[in-house]
Amino acid sequence: MSDANVVIELVEGKAGRAAFVNTGRDFAAREPHWVPQLRSEQLELVNPEKNPFFGHAAHQLFLARRGGKPVGRISAHIDRLALELPREQGFGPGAGMFGYFDAEDETVAHALLKRAEEWLASQGMNRAIGPISMSIWEEPGLLVKGQDHDPMIMMGHHPAIYREWIESAGYSRTKTLLTYDLDVTSDFPPLIRRIVQSGQRNDRITLRPVDVSRWDEEVETILAILNDAWSNNWGFVPFTNAEIAYAGKKLKPIIHPDLNLIAELDGKPVAFMLTFPDMNDVLRKVGGKLFPFGWFHILRWLRKPRRMGMRVPLMGVLRELHNSRLASQLAFMMISQIRDVAVDKYETRRAEIGWILDDNQGMMAIADAIQSTINREYAIFEKSLIS
């Protein structure tokens, strides 16, 4: 079927964003292991009046139709903060992005990608990188390994065929993001236990749970460490003050203090680890809908989650400690303490760590040392827009 049969529409306004989100949900529902997310949250993420990402980004959403029927969607966007980064960190001058990619078939996929590329080029971009939906801190990458099991909280899930369609449109992989699966019911190897015990005897080190009574201050502390610890990583874009406030508000309902730790050295915060109960367990039960009774089940679950997986989406150690024995010791100590709480209090059996960049040798070594295994792989692709 030729491209003439596919019409690409600009998405505008509230009704357009609703159609864009609904199309994505319709595609996702075809996947055996899809977990329906809250539609209200998905709408907020693409609303420039709600999501502070758009305070430093330009964007355009597109919807593909064939015979009047939605058959795909894509976003094209430019993060102005990403343009300021060094080229060797992945983005930099001329780096535009695409995301929210769904397509009925290869013809639709190529038409959508071409339209996104045209928009990016019209804005002066010379490269297209994606899928990144839409901030690097939201859903980066295309799932290329791990379609055979359910995703955890805040993890994308995509058909395997999308990789083939993106690559046939001239894209090549530029970065791989990994997640690791861990059986938390099994004890750590003896060497790791000794490292943890040594740290526990060190009076200079303190591990403390986050204090939700002064949550805003804690969020600033955590993200200050994150912005420092990750500043040299591929794709790193620092959080703005508005995004810090937004993230704090969004994350607070799922925060259980004993699962989220800040490590202090001589009283100074130097590291953190965040752990989220897998909310997908309850979202699956309510079909991603708050009404009529979804809100009740979600609130009850948030108060007392049990027997669910755990995800460690973020951790960081200040750069001044990178490549030191202390950095890995702090990581092992936080993982060990959170693991014990997850098993004893929340009856957890498995956890997932990630994303981890494929060139982050330190984190990969930590994941290997605690005998976790790669269970999901996400790819980010890139294409030159210079003919």
Secondary structure, DSSP 8 states (H G I E B T S, - for coil): --GGG-EEEEE-HHHHHHHHHHHHHHHHTTSTT-----HHHHHHHT-TTT-GGGGGEEEEEEEEEETTEEEEEEEEEEEHHHHTS-GGGS--TTEEEEEEEEESSHHHHHHHHHHHHHHHHHTT--EEEE-EESSTTTEESEEEE-TTS---TT-----THHHHHHHHTT-EEEEEEEEEEEETTS---HHHHHHHHHHHT-TTEEEEE--GGGHHHHHHHHHHHHHHHTTTSTT-----HHHHHHHHHHHGGG--GGGSEEEEETTEEEEEEEEEE-THHHHHHHTT--TTTHHHHHHHHHHS--S--EEEEEEEE-GGGTTSHHHHHHHHHHHHHHHHHHHHHH---EEEEEEEETT-HHHHHHHHHTT-EEEEEEEEEEEE---
